[in-house]
Amino acid sequence: MGKKNKIQWGHACERGICAQCRTKVLEGAEFLNEVTKEEKLRLKKAERQEHYRLGCQIQVHEEGAIRLWHVPY
């Protein structure tokens, strides 16, 4: 999401390992890809239920209003 679209978002690995790009989806989750296996491995189930994602794993699949909040550990 970030580097490809020239968005400054904290990250170190871009592979879903470091979680420095931890992101809370505030709006528009329905326009994003499903949670990836990398996110399932790195984020706790409770975090995923609270709409946390890894910014490096997020892909926009449909146009719509999306609001994200960068919330690193």
C-alpha positions as CSV (number, residue, x, y, z in Angstrom):
1,M,0.0,0.0,0.0
2,G,2.4,2.7,1.2
3,K,5.6,2.5,-0.9
4,K,3.7,1.6,-4.1
5,N,1.4,4.6,-3.7
6,K,4.1,6.9,-2.4
7,I,2.5,7.1,1.1
8,Q,4.8,7.7,4.0
9,W,4.0,4.8,6.4
10,G,6.4,3.4,9.0
11,H,7.9,0.1,7.9
12,A,11.1,-1.9,7.9
13,C,10.4,-5.2,6.0
14,E,7.4,-4.8,3.7
15,R,6.8,-8.6,4.1
16,G,4.5,-8.6,7.2
17,I,7.1,-9.5,9.7
18,C,8.1,-6.4,11.6
19,A,4.6,-5.0,12.1
20,Q,5.9,-1.4,12.2
21,C,3.2,-0.6,9.6
22,R,0.4,-1.8,11.9
23,T,-2.7,0.0,10.8
24,K,-6.3,0.3,12.2
25,V,-8.9,0.4,9.5
26,L,-11.4,3.0,10.6
27,E,-13.6,2.9,7.5
28,G,-13.8,1.0,4.2
29,A,-12.7,-2.5,5.2
30,E,-15.1,-3.8,2.6
31,F,-13.0,-2.1,-0.2
32,L,-9.8,-3.9,0.9
33,N,-8.4,-7.4,0.4
34,E,-9.0,-10.2,2.9
35,V,-6.6,-10.5,5.8
36,T,-3.4,-12.3,4.5
37,K,-1.6,-15.3,6.0
38,E,1.2,-12.9,7.1
39,E,-1.3,-10.8,9.0
40,K,-2.7,-13.9,10.7
41,L,0.8,-15.0,11.8
42,R,1.9,-11.5,13.0
43,L,-1.3,-10.0,14.5
44,K,-3.2,-11.5,17.4
45,K,-6.7,-12.6,16.7
46,A,-8.0,-9.9,19.1
47,E,-6.1,-7.2,17.0
48,R,-7.7,-8.5,13.8
49,Q,-11.1,-8.4,15.4
50,E,-10.5,-4.8,16.3
51,H,-9.7,-4.1,12.6
52,Y,-6.0,-3.9,12.8
53,R,-4.1,-4.8,9.6
54,L,-0.5,-4.6,8.4
55,G,-0.2,-1.6,6.0
56,C,2.3,-3.6,3.8
57,Q,-0.4,-6.3,3.2
58,I,-3.3,-4.0,2.5
59,Q,-4.5,-3.8,-1.1
60,V,-7.5,-1.7,-2.3
61,H,-9.8,-3.9,-4.4
62,E,-12.6,-1.5,-5.0
63,E,-13.0,2.3,-5.1
64,G,-14.6,3.8,-2.0
65,A,-14.1,5.8,1.2
66,I,-11.2,4.3,3.2
67,R,-9.8,5.7,6.4
68,L,-6.7,4.2,8.0
69,W,-4.7,5.1,11.1
70,H,-1.1,4.2,11.5
71,V,-0.7,2.6,15.0
72,P,2.7,1.0,15.4
73,Y,3.6,-0.9,18.5
